[in-house]
């Protein structure tokens, strides 16, 4: 099994477990799901550093998009708390 296949399987399992746990706990806020899934994604992708350069470049682009969304949601929550 190639390393990027293991990455995809690991992400799928982690997202499934995390989302099931959040749903079981009765979480209704979609931003919580996005933030937790983003953190899990960032942690797991950091652990898979031995990807080929093309796969790493694609993963870095996706990571930038996900991190930007994460920062937007955090900024909106901070603005809501401060106002």
PDB file of N, CA, C and O in Angstrom:
ATOM      1  N   UNK A   1       0.853  -1.174   0.000  1.00  0.00           N
ATOM      2  CA  UNK A   1       0.000   0.000   0.000  1.00  0.00           C
ATOM      3  C   UNK A   1       0.902   1.241   0.000  1.00  0.00           C
ATOM      4  O   UNK A   1       1.846   1.344   0.783  1.00  0.00           O
ATOM      5  N   UNK A   2       0.589   2.162  -0.885  1.00  0.00           N
ATOM      6  CA  UNK A   2       1.387   3.383  -0.977  1.00  0.00           C
ATOM      7  C   UNK A   2       1.060   4.328   0.170  1.00  0.00           C
ATOM      8  O   UNK A   2       0.004   4.241   0.796  1.00  0.00           O
ATOM      9  N   UNK A   3       1.995   5.228   0.422  1.00  0.00           N
ATOM     10  CA  UNK A   3       1.861   6.107   1.577  1.00  0.00           C
ATOM     11  C   UNK A   3       0.668   7.051   1.437  1.00  0.00           C
ATOM     12  O   UNK A   3       0.003   7.351   2.429  1.00  0.00           O
ATOM     13  N   UNK A   4       0.384   7.528   0.213  1.00  0.00           N
ATOM     14  CA  UNK A   4      -0.759   8.433   0.074  1.00  0.00           C
ATOM     15  C   UNK A   4      -2.079   7.696   0.245  1.00  0.00           C
ATOM     16  O   UNK A   4      -3.074   8.301   0.644  1.00  0.00           O
ATOM     17  N   UNK A   5      -2.105   6.398  -0.050  1.00  0.00           N
ATOM     18  CA  UNK A   5      -3.311   5.614   0.242  1.00  0.00           C
ATOM     19  C   UNK A   5      -3.521   5.489   1.745  1.00  0.00           C
ATOM     20  O   UNK A   5      -4.647   5.572   2.235  1.00  0.00           O
ATOM     21  N   UNK A   6      -2.420   5.289   2.473  1.00  0.00           N
ATOM     22  CA  UNK A   6      -2.522   5.231   3.936  1.00  0.00           C
ATOM     23  C   UNK A   6      -2.969   6.568   4.509  1.00  0.00           C
ATOM     24  O   UNK A   6      -3.726   6.616   5.479  1.00  0.00           O
ATOM     25  N   UNK A   7      -2.493   7.663   3.898  1.00  0.00           N
ATOM     26  CA  UNK A   7      -2.916   8.989   4.349  1.00  0.00           C
ATOM     27  C   UNK A   7      -4.421   9.156   4.172  1.00  0.00           C
ATOM     28  O   UNK A   7      -5.099   9.618   5.090  1.00  0.00           O
ATOM     29  N   UNK A   8      -4.945   8.797   3.034  1.00  0.00           N
ATOM     30  CA  UNK A   8      -6.378   8.939   2.765  1.00  0.00           C
ATOM     31  C   UNK A   8      -7.196   8.052   3.705  1.00  0.00           C
ATOM     32  O   UNK A   8      -8.221   8.485   4.230  1.00  0.00           O
ATOM     33  N   UNK A   9      -6.747   6.819   3.916  1.00  0.00           N
ATOM     34  CA  UNK A   9      -7.461   5.910   4.817  1.00  0.00           C
ATOM     35  C   UNK A   9      -7.423   6.434   6.250  1.00  0.00           C
ATOM     36  O   UNK A   9      -8.430   6.389   6.956  1.00  0.00           O
ATOM     37  N   UNK A  10      -6.266   6.928   6.678  1.00  0.00           N
ATOM     38  CA  UNK A  10      -6.139   7.470   8.028  1.00  0.00           C
ATOM     39  C   UNK A  10      -7.045   8.679   8.217  1.00  0.00           C
ATOM     40  O   UNK A  10      -7.711   8.804   9.245  1.00  0.00           O
ATOM     41  N   UNK A  11      -7.071   9.572   7.226  1.00  0.00           N
ATOM     42  CA  UNK A  11      -7.943  10.742   7.324  1.00  0.00           C
ATOM     43  C   UNK A  11      -9.415  10.334   7.362  1.00  0.00           C
ATOM     44  O   UNK A  11     -10.191  10.888   8.141  1.00  0.00           O
ATOM     45  N   UNK A  12      -9.799   9.383   6.537  1.00  0.00           N
ATOM     46  CA  UNK A  12     -11.197   8.939   6.508  1.00  0.00           C
ATOM     47  C   UNK A  12     -11.611   8.336   7.848  1.00  0.00           C
ATOM     48  O   UNK A  12     -12.693   8.627   8.358  1.00  0.00           O
ATOM     49  N   UNK A  13     -10.758   7.508   8.408  1.00  0.00           N
ATOM     50  CA  UNK A  13     -11.071   6.889   9.705  1.00  0.00           C
ATOM     51  C   UNK A  13     -11.133   7.951  10.799  1.00  0.00           C
ATOM     52  O   UNK A  13     -12.051   7.944  11.619  1.00  0.00           O
ATOM     53  N   UNK A  14     -10.163   8.861  10.815  1.00  0.00           N
ATOM     54  CA  UNK A  14     -10.134   9.897  11.851  1.00  0.00           C
ATOM     55  C   UNK A  14     -11.358  10.803  11.743  1.00  0.00           C
ATOM     56  O   UNK A  14     -11.982  11.117  12.756  1.00  0.00           O
ATOM     57  N   UNK A  15     -11.710  11.230  10.521  1.00  0.00           N
ATOM     58  CA  UNK A  15     -12.882  12.081  10.351  1.00  0.00           C
ATOM     59  C   UNK A  15     -14.153  11.348  10.758  1.00  0.00           C
ATOM     60  O   UNK A  15     -15.035  11.936  11.384  1.00  0.00           O
ATOM     61  N   UNK A  16     -14.251  10.087  10.412  1.00  0.00           N
ATOM     62  CA  UNK A  16     -15.420   9.305  10.787  1.00  0.00           C
ATOM     63  C   UNK A  16     -15.574   9.191  12.292  1.00  0.00           C
ATOM     64  O   UNK A  16     -16.669   9.368  12.827  1.00  0.00           O
ATOM     65  N   UNK A  17     -14.480   8.897  12.969  1.00  0.00           N
ATOM     66  CA  UNK A  17     -14.522   8.755  14.430  1.00  0.00           C
ATOM     67  C   UNK A  17     -14.836  10.096  15.096  1.00  0.00           C
ATOM     68  O   UNK A  17     -15.680  10.165  15.990  1.00  0.00           O
ATOM     69  N   UNK A  18     -14.165  11.149  14.664  1.00  0.00           N
ATOM     70  CA  UNK A  18     -14.371  12.468  15.269  1.00  0.00           C
ATOM     71  C   UNK A  18     -15.805  12.962  15.046  1.00  0.00           C
ATOM     72  O   UNK A  18     -16.449  13.445  15.977  1.00  0.00           O
ATOM     73  N   UNK A  19     -16.298  12.841  13.821  1.00  0.00           N
ATOM     74  CA  UNK A  19     -17.662  13.319  13.536  1.00  0.00           C
ATOM     75  C   UNK A  19     -18.717  12.495  14.252  1.00  0.00           C
ATOM     76  O   UNK A  19     -19.726  13.038  14.704  1.00  0.00           O
ATOM     77  N   UNK A  20     -18.498  11.191  14.363  1.00  0.00           N
ATOM     78  CA  UNK A  20     -19.419  10.349  15.118  1.00  0.00           C
ATOM     79  C   UNK A  20     -19.426  10.732  16.587  1.00  0.00           C
ATOM     80  O   UNK A  20     -20.485  10.798  17.212  1.00  0.00           O
ATOM     81  N   UNK A  21     -18.252  10.984  17.136  1.00  0.00           N
ATOM     82  CA  UNK A  21     -18.152  11.384  18.538  1.00  0.00           C
ATOM     83  C   UNK A  21     -18.851  12.725  18.770  1.00  0.00           C
ATOM     84  O   UNK A  21     -19.597  12.873  19.738  1.00  0.00           O
ATOM     85  N   UNK A  22     -18.616  13.699  17.893  1.00  0.00           N
ATOM     86  CA  UNK A  22     -19.258  15.009  18.052  1.00  0.00           C
ATOM     87  C   UNK A  22     -20.780  14.898  17.931  1.00  0.00           C
ATOM     88  O   UNK A  22     -21.512  15.547  18.678  1.00  0.00           O
ATOM     89  N   UNK A  23     -21.254  14.082  16.996  1.00  0.00           N
ATOM     90  CA  UNK A  23     -22.697  13.897  16.849  1.00  0.00           C
ATOM     91  C   UNK A  23     -23.271  13.194  18.074  1.00  0.00           C
ATOM     92  O   UNK A  23     -24.358  13.540  18.537  1.00  0.00           O
ATOM     93  N   UNK A  24     -22.551  12.218  18.596  1.00  0.00           N
ATOM     94  CA  UNK A  24     -23.003  11.506  19.788  1.00  0.00           C
ATOM     95  C   UNK A  24     -23.089  12.441  20.989  1.00  0.00           C
ATOM     96  O   UNK A  24     -23.972  12.294  21.834  1.00  0.00           O
ATOM     97  N   UNK A  25     -22.167  13.406  21.063  1.00  0.00           N
ATOM     98  CA  UNK A  25     -22.167  14.351  22.178  1.00  0.00           C
ATOM     99  C   UNK A  25     -23.218  15.449  21.995  1.00  0.00           C
ATOM    100  O   UNK A  25     -23.398  16.281  22.884  1.00  0.00           O
ATOM    101  N   UNK A  26     -23.914  15.462  20.851  1.00  0.00           N
ATOM    102  CA  UNK A  26     -24.994  16.408  20.633  1.00  0.00           C
ATOM    103  C   UNK A  26     -24.548  17.773  20.141  1.00  0.00           C
ATOM    104  O   UNK A  26     -25.254  18.763  20.333  1.00  0.00           O
ATOM    105  N   UNK A  27     -23.398  17.835  19.516  1.00  0.00           N
ATOM    106  CA  UNK A  27     -22.886  19.117  18.999  1.00  0.00           C
ATOM    107  C   UNK A  27     -23.676  19.525  17.760  1.00  0.00           C
ATOM    108  O   UNK A  27     -23.797  18.748  16.813  1.00  0.00           O
ATOM    109  N   UNK A  28     -24.214  20.744  17.767  1.00  0.00           N
ATOM    110  CA  UNK A  28     -25.025  21.226  16.653  1.00  0.00           C
ATOM    111  C   UNK A  28     -24.360  22.340  15.861  1.00  0.00           C
ATOM    112  O   UNK A  28     -24.857  22.715  14.799  1.00  0.00           O
ATOM    113  N   UNK A  29     -23.256  22.873  16.345  1.00  0.00           N
ATOM    114  CA  UNK A  29     -22.592  23.998  15.697  1.00  0.00           C
ATOM    115  C   UNK A  29     -21.639  23.479  14.620  1.00  0.00           C
ATOM    116  O   UNK A  29     -20.696  22.747  14.918  1.00  0.00           O
ATOM    117  N   UNK A  30     -21.894  23.864  13.368  1.00  0.00           N
ATOM    118  CA  UNK A  30     -21.095  23.374  12.248  1.00  0.00           C
ATOM    119  C   UNK A  30     -19.660  23.887  12.314  1.00  0.00           C
ATOM    120  O   UNK A  30     -18.749  23.225  11.817  1.00  0.00           O
ATOM    121  N   UNK A  31     -19.447  25.046  12.916  1.00  0.00           N
ATOM    122  CA  UNK A  31     -18.089  25.574  13.000  1.00  0.00           C
ATOM    123  C   UNK A  31     -17.212  24.718  13.908  1.00  0.00           C
ATOM    124  O   UNK A  31     -16.003  24.627  13.697  1.00  0.00           O
ATOM    125  N   UNK A  32     -17.812  24.094  14.910  1.00  0.00           N
ATOM    126  CA  UNK A  32     -17.046  23.191  15.776  1.00  0.00           C
ATOM    127  C   UNK A  32     -16.577  21.975  14.982  1.00  0.00           C
ATOM    128  O   UNK A  32     -15.437  21.535  15.130  1.00  0.00           O
ATOM    129  N   UNK A  33     -17.447  21.439  14.150  1.00  0.00           N
ATOM    130  CA  UNK A  33     -17.062  20.313  13.293  1.00  0.00           C
ATOM    131  C   UNK A  33     -15.911  20.710  12.377  1.00  0.00           C
ATOM    132  O   UNK A  33     -14.941  19.966  12.231  1.00  0.00           O
ATOM    133  N   UNK A  34     -16.023  21.886  11.760  1.00  0.00           N
ATOM    134  CA  UNK A  34     -14.985  22.329  10.832  1.00  0.00           C
ATOM    135  C   UNK A  34     -13.663  22.549  11.552  1.00  0.00           C
ATOM    136  O   UNK A  34     -12.615  22.151  11.042  1.00  0.00           O
ATOM    137  N   UNK A  35     -13.687  23.169  12.717  1.00  0.00           N
ATOM    138  CA  UNK A  35     -12.452  23.446  13.455  1.00  0.00           C
ATOM    139  C   UNK A  35     -11.790  22.151  13.902  1.00  0.00           C
ATOM    140  O   UNK A  35     -10.582  21.986  13.735  1.00  0.00           O
ATOM    141  N   UNK A  36     -12.560  21.237  14.463  1.00  0.00           N
ATOM    142  CA  UNK A  36     -11.980  19.972  14.932  1.00  0.00           C
ATOM    143  C   UNK A  36     -11.445  19.150  13.759  1.00  0.00           C
ATOM    144  O   UNK A  36     -10.355  18.584  13.846  1.00  0.00           O
ATOM    145  N   UNK A  37     -12.200  19.082  12.667  1.00  0.00           N
ATOM    146  CA  UNK A  37     -11.727  18.347  11.495  1.00  0.00           C
ATOM    147  C   UNK A  37     -10.490  18.988  10.889  1.00  0.00           C
ATOM    148  O   UNK A  37      -9.603  18.283  10.408  1.00  0.00           O
ATOM    149  N   UNK A  38     -10.416  20.308  10.904  1.00  0.00           N
ATOM    150  CA  UNK A  38      -9.227  20.995  10.403  1.00  0.00           C
ATOM    151  C   UNK A  38      -8.011  20.669  11.252  1.00  0.00           C
ATOM    152  O   UNK A  38      -6.937  20.394  10.718  1.00  0.00           O
ATOM    153  N   UNK A  39      -8.165  20.697  12.550  1.00  0.00           N
ATOM    154  CA  UNK A  39      -7.036  20.364  13.430  1.00  0.00           C
ATOM    155  C   UNK A  39      -6.578  18.925  13.216  1.00  0.00           C
ATOM    156  O   UNK A  39      -5.377  18.660  13.171  1.00  0.00           O
ATOM    157  N   UNK A  40      -7.512  18.004  13.087  1.00  0.00           N
ATOM    158  CA  UNK A  40      -7.155  16.606  12.831  1.00  0.00           C
ATOM    159  C   UNK A  40      -6.437  16.479  11.492  1.00  0.00           C
ATOM    160  O   UNK A  40      -5.440  15.764  11.387  1.00  0.00           O
ATOM    161  N   UNK A  41      -6.938  17.167  10.472  1.00  0.00           N
ATOM    162  CA  UNK A  41      -6.308  17.141   9.148  1.00  0.00           C
ATOM    163  C   UNK A  41      -4.873  17.667   9.210  1.00  0.00           C
ATOM    164  O   UNK A  41      -3.959  17.055   8.657  1.00  0.00           O
ATOM    165  N   UNK A  42      -4.678  18.801   9.882  1.00  0.00           N
ATOM    166  CA  UNK A  42      -3.341  19.380   9.963  1.00  0.00           C
ATOM    167  C   UNK A  42      -2.381  18.482  10.724  1.00  0.00           C
ATOM    168  O   UNK A  42      -1.227  18.337  10.322  1.00  0.00           O
ATOM    169  N   UNK A  43      -2.829  17.883  11.804  1.00  0.00           N
ATOM    170  CA  UNK A  43      -1.965  16.992  12.596  1.00  0.00           C
ATOM    171  C   UNK A  43      -1.583  15.761  11.794  1.00  0.00           C
ATOM    172  O   UNK A  43      -0.416  15.370  11.776  1.00  0.00           O
ATOM    173  N   UNK A  44      -2.545  15.150  11.136  1.00  0.00           N
ATOM    174  CA  UNK A  44      -2.255  13.917  10.388  1.00  0.00           C
ATOM    175  C   UNK A  44      -1.370  14.202   9.181  1.00  0.00           C
ATOM    176  O   UNK A  44      -0.468  13.416   8.890  1.00  0.00           O
ATOM    177  N   UNK A  45      -1.601  15.295   8.476  1.00  0.00           N
ATOM    178  CA  UNK A  45      -0.765  15.583   7.306  1.00  0.00           C
ATOM    179  C   UNK A  45       0.663  15.936   7.700  1.00  0.00           C
ATOM    180  O   UNK A  45       1.587  15.699   6.922  1.00  0.00           O
ATOM    181  N   UNK A  46       0.862  16.489   8.875  1.00  0.00           N
ATOM    182  CA  UNK A  46       2.229  16.745   9.347  1.00  0.00           C
ATOM    183  C   UNK A  46       2.952  15.424   9.592  1.00  0.00           C
ATOM    184  O   UNK A  46       4.164  15.338   9.394  1.00  0.00           O
ATOM    185  N   UNK A  47       2.229  14.405  10.017  1.00  0.00           N
ATOM    186  CA  UNK A  47       2.856  13.108  10.292  1.00  0.00           C
ATOM    187  C   UNK A  47       3.272  12.373   9.022  1.00  0.00           C
ATOM    188  O   UNK A  47       4.167  11.529   9.062  1.00  0.00           O
ATOM    189  N   UNK A  48       2.632  12.685   7.891  1.00  0.00           N
ATOM    190  CA  UNK A  48       2.961  12.026   6.619  1.00  0.00           C
ATOM    191  C   UNK A  48       3.879  12.933   5.805  1.00  0.00           C
ATOM    192  O   UNK A  48       3.444  13.544   4.830  1.00  0.00           O
ATOM    193  N   UNK A  49       5.133  13.019   6.200  1.00  0.00           N
ATOM    194  CA  UNK A  49       6.077  13.924   5.544  1.00  0.00           C
ATOM    195  C   UNK A  49       6.784  13.276   4.368  1.00  0.00           C
ATOM    196  O   UNK A  49       7.444  13.979   3.604  1.00  0.00           O
ATOM    197  N   UNK A  50       6.677  11.981   4.191  1.00  0.00           N
ATOM    198  CA  UNK A  50       7.433  11.280   3.165  1.00  0.00           C
ATOM    199  C   UNK A  50       6.635  11.060   1.886  1.00  0.00           C
ATOM    200  O   UNK A  50       6.661   9.969   1.318  1.00  0.00           O
ATOM    201  N   UNK A  51       5.930  12.086   1.434  1.00  0.00           N
ATOM    202  CA  UNK A  51       5.204  12.000   0.181  1.00  0.00           C
ATOM    203  C   UNK A  51       6.101  12.479  -0.955  1.00  0.00           C
ATOM    204  O   UNK A  51       7.061  13.216  -0.729  1.00  0.00           O
ATOM    205  N   UNK A  52       5.786  12.060  -2.170  1.00  0.00           N
ATOM    206  CA  UNK A  52       6.577  12.542  -3.302  1.00  0.00           C
ATOM    207  C   UNK A  52       6.282  14.029  -3.523  1.00  0.00           C
ATOM    208  O   UNK A  52       5.267  14.528  -3.040  1.00  0.00           O
ATOM    209  N   UNK A  53       7.146  14.738  -4.239  1.00  0.00           N
ATOM    210  CA  UNK A  53       7.001  16.200  -4.367  1.00  0.00           C
ATOM    211  C   UNK A  53       5.683  16.657  -4.992  1.00  0.00           C
ATOM    212  O   UNK A  53       5.128  17.674  -4.574  1.00  0.00           O
ATOM    213  N   UNK A  54       5.173  15.929  -5.980  1.00  0.00           N
ATOM    214  CA  UNK A  54       3.897  16.335  -6.590  1.00  0.00           C
ATOM    215  C   UNK A  54       2.746  16.208  -5.602  1.00  0.00           C
ATOM    216  O   UNK A  54       1.903  17.099  -5.499  1.00  0.00           O
ATOM    217  N   UNK A  55       2.721  15.108  -4.885  1.00  0.00           N
ATOM    218  CA  UNK A  55       1.663  14.909  -3.894  1.00  0.00           C
ATOM    219  C   UNK A  55       1.793  15.924  -2.766  1.00  0.00           C
ATOM    220  O   UNK A  55       0.788  16.433  -2.269  1.00  0.00           O
ATOM    221  N   UNK A  56       3.018  16.220  -2.360  1.00  0.00           N
ATOM    222  CA  UNK A  56       3.249  17.188  -1.289  1.00  0.00           C
ATOM    223  C   UNK A  56       2.793  18.584  -1.734  1.00  0.00           C
ATOM    224  O   UNK A  56       2.220  19.323  -0.934  1.00  0.00           O
ATOM    225  N   UNK A  57       3.037  18.950  -2.990  1.00  0.00           N
ATOM    226  CA  UNK A  57       2.616  20.261  -3.493  1.00  0.00           C
ATOM    227  C   UNK A  57       1.090  20.372  -3.499  1.00  0.00           C
ATOM    228  O   UNK A  57       0.545  21.399  -3.097  1.00  0.00           O
ATOM    229  N   UNK A  58       0.408  19.336  -3.947  1.00  0.00           N
ATOM    230  CA  UNK A  58      -1.051  19.344  -3.940  1.00  0.00           C
ATOM    231  C   UNK A  58      -1.585  19.402  -2.511  1.00  0.00           C
ATOM    232  O   UNK A  58      -2.548  20.116  -2.230  1.00  0.00           O
ATOM    233  N   UNK A  59      -0.967  18.663  -1.627  1.00  0.00           N
ATOM    234  CA  UNK A  59      -1.390  18.646  -0.229  1.00  0.00           C
ATOM    235  C   UNK A  59      -1.148  20.005   0.426  1.00  0.00           C
ATOM    236  O   UNK A  59      -1.956  20.451   1.241  1.00  0.00           O
ATOM    237  N   UNK A  60      -0.042  20.666   0.076  1.00  0.00           N
ATOM    238  CA  UNK A  60       0.227  21.996   0.631  1.00  0.00           C
ATOM    239  C   UNK A  60      -0.807  23.013   0.162  1.00  0.00           C
ATOM    240  O   UNK A  60      -1.213  23.879   0.938  1.00  0.00           O
ATOM    241  N   UNK A  61      -1.237  22.922  -1.084  1.00  0.00           N
ATOM    242  CA  UNK A  61      -2.280  23.821  -1.573  1.00  0.00           C
ATOM    243  C   UNK A  61      -3.594  23.612  -0.842  1.00  0.00           C
ATOM    244  O   UNK A  61      -4.253  24.575  -0.448  1.00  0.00           O
ATOM    245  N   UNK A  62      -3.972  22.359  -0.661  1.00  0.00           N
ATOM    246  CA  UNK A  62      -5.194  22.041   0.072  1.00  0.00           C
ATOM    247  C   UNK A  62      -5.084  22.477   1.532  1.00  0.00           C
ATOM    248  O   UNK A  62      -6.055  22.967   2.110  1.00  0.00           O
ATOM    249  N   UNK A  63      -3.922  22.303   2.121  1.00  0.00           N
ATOM    250  CA  UNK A  63      -3.703  22.714   3.507  1.00  0.00           C
ATOM    251  C   UNK A  63      -3.853  24.218   3.650  1.00  0.00           C
ATOM    252  O   UNK A  63      -4.427  24.687   4.633  1.00  0.00           O
ATOM    253  N   UNK A  64      -3.354  24.978   2.698  1.00  0.00           N
ATOM    254  CA  UNK A  64      -3.485  26.436   2.748  1.00  0.00           C
ATOM    255  C   UNK A  64      -4.951  26.854   2.699  1.00  0.00           C
ATOM    256  O   UNK A  64      -5.359  27.762   3.422  1.00  0.00           O
ATOM    257  N   UNK A  65      -5.739  26.206   1.859  1.00  0.00           N
ATOM    258  CA  UNK A  65      -7.160  26.532   1.756  1.00  0.00           C
ATOM    259  C   UNK A  65      -7.888  26.187   3.054  1.00  0.00           C
ATOM    260  O   UNK A  65      -8.681  26.986   3.553  1.00  0.00           O
ATOM    261  N   UNK A  66      -7.623  25.006   3.598  1.00  0.00           N
ATOM    262  CA  UNK A  66      -8.279  24.582   4.844  1.00  0.00           C
ATOM    263  C   UNK A  66      -7.868  25.480   6.002  1.00  0.00           C
ATOM    264  O   UNK A  66      -8.704  25.844   6.828  1.00  0.00           O
ATOM    265  N   UNK A  67      -6.590  25.841   6.073  1.00  0.00           N
ATOM    266  CA  UNK A  67      -6.117  26.697   7.154  1.00  0.00           C
ATOM    267  C   UNK A  67      -6.722  28.094   7.049  1.00  0.00           C
ATOM    268  O   UNK A  67      -7.025  28.711   8.070  1.00  0.00           O
ATOM    269  N   UNK A  68      -6.900  28.598   5.839  1.00  0.00           N
ATOM    270  CA  UNK A  68      -7.534  29.895   5.655  1.00  0.00           C
ATOM    271  C   UNK A  68      -8.983  29.859   6.155  1.00  0.00           C
ATOM    272  O   UNK A  68      -9.430  30.788   6.828  1.00  0.00           O
ATOM    273  N   UNK A  69      -9.703  28.806   5.832  1.00  0.00           N
ATOM    274  CA  UNK A  69     -11.060  28.658   6.346  1.00  0.00           C
ATOM    275  C   UNK A  69     -11.094  28.578   7.866  1.00  0.00           C
ATOM    276  O   UNK A  69     -11.976  29.150   8.506  1.00  0.00           O
ATOM    277  N   UNK A  70     -10.142  27.876   8.433  1.00  0.00           N
ATOM    278  CA  UNK A  70     -10.014  27.759   9.884  1.00  0.00           C
ATOM    279  C   UNK A  70      -9.806  29.139  10.510  1.00  0.00           C
ATOM    280  O   UNK A  70     -10.446  29.476  11.506  1.00  0.00           O
ATOM    281  N   UNK A  71      -8.917  29.927   9.927  1.00  0.00           N
ATOM    282  CA  UNK A  71      -8.631  31.247  10.480  1.00  0.00           C
ATOM    283  C   UNK A  71      -9.833  32.189  10.344  1.00  0.00           C
ATOM    284  O   UNK A  71     -10.062  33.023  11.220  1.00  0.00           O
ATOM    285  N   UNK A  72     -10.595  32.066   9.265  1.00  0.00           N
ATOM    286  CA  UNK A  72     -11.790  32.891   9.086  1.00  0.00           C
ATOM    287  C   UNK A  72     -12.816  32.567  10.170  1.00  0.00           C
ATOM    288  O   UNK A  72     -13.404  33.473  10.761  1.00  0.00           O
ATOM    289  N   UNK A  73     -13.027  31.297  10.429  1.00  0.00           N
ATOM    290  CA  UNK A  73     -14.004  30.910  11.456  1.00  0.00           C
ATOM    291  C   UNK A  73     -13.542  31.353  12.840  1.00  0.00           C
ATOM    292  O   UNK A  73     -14.352  31.828  13.636  1.00  0.00           O
ATOM    293  N   UNK A  74     -12.267  31.208  13.134  1.00  0.00           N
ATOM    294  CA  UNK A  74     -11.747  31.649  14.430  1.00  0.00           C
ATOM    295  C   UNK A  74     -11.891  33.155  14.552  1.00  0.00           C
ATOM    296  O   UNK A  74     -12.291  33.646  15.608  1.00  0.00           O
ATOM    297  N   UNK A  75     -11.577  33.902  13.499  1.00  0.00           N
ATOM    298  CA  UNK A  75     -11.711  35.358  13.552  1.00  0.00           C
ATOM    299  C   UNK A  75     -13.161  35.771  13.761  1.00  0.00           C
ATOM    300  O   UNK A  75     -13.432  36.686  14.539  1.00  0.00           O
ATOM    301  N   UNK A  76     -14.092  35.120  13.088  1.00  0.00           N
ATOM    302  CA  UNK A  76     -15.512  35.435  13.263  1.00  0.00           C
ATOM    303  C   UNK A  76     -15.968  35.139  14.683  1.00  0.00           C
ATOM    304  O   UNK A  76     -16.755  35.899  15.247  1.00  0.00           O
ATOM    305  N   UNK A  77     -15.488  34.049  15.272  1.00  0.00           N
ATOM    306  CA  UNK A  77     -15.847  33.731  16.653  1.00  0.00           C
ATOM    307  C   UNK A  77     -15.263  34.738  17.622  1.00  0.00           C
ATOM    308  O   UNK A  77     -15.925  35.114  18.589  1.00  0.00           O
ATOM    309  N   UNK A  78     -14.038  35.183  17.386  1.00  0.00           N
ATOM    310  CA  UNK A  78     -13.420  36.191  18.248  1.00  0.00           C
ATOM    311  C   UNK A  78     -14.187  37.509  18.157  1.00  0.00           C
ATOM    312  O   UNK A  78     -14.438  38.154  19.175  1.00  0.00           O
ATOM    313  N   UNK A  79     -14.560  37.911  16.934  1.00  0.00           N
ATOM    314  CA  UNK A  79     -15.334  39.145  16.766  1.00  0.00           C
ATOM    315  C   UNK A  79     -16.686  39.038  17.474  1.00  0.00           C
ATOM    316  O   UNK A  79     -17.155  39.999  18.084  1.00  0.00           O
ATOM    317  N   UNK A  80     -17.305  37.857  17.387  1.00  0.00           N
ATOM    318  CA  UNK A  80     -18.594  37.662  18.075  1.00  0.00           C
ATOM    319  C   UNK A  80     -18.435  37.748  19.583  1.00  0.00           C
ATOM    320  O   UNK A  80     -19.305  38.295  20.261  1.00  0.00           O
ATOM    321  N   UNK A  81     -17.355  37.226  20.114  1.00  0.00           N
ATOM    322  CA  UNK A  81     -17.121  37.268  21.556  1.00  0.00           C
ATOM    323  C   UNK A  81     -16.832  38.693  22.011  1.00  0.00           C
ATOM    324  O   UNK A  81     -17.319  39.119  23.058  1.00  0.00           O
ATOM    325  N   UNK A  82     -16.051  39.426  21.241  1.00  0.00           N
ATOM    326  CA  UNK A  82     -15.670  40.777  21.652  1.00  0.00           C
ATOM    327  C   UNK A  82     -16.789  41.787  21.499  1.00  0.00           C
ATOM    328  O   UNK A  82     -16.770  42.823  22.164  1.00  0.00           O
ATOM    329  N   UNK A  83     -17.754  41.522  20.652  1.00  0.00           N
ATOM    330  CA  UNK A  83     -18.824  42.523  20.470  1.00  0.00           C
ATOM    331  C   UNK A  83     -20.078  42.183  21.246  1.00  0.00           C
ATOM    332  O   UNK A  83     -21.058  42.926  21.192  1.00  0.00           O
TER     333      UNK A  83
END
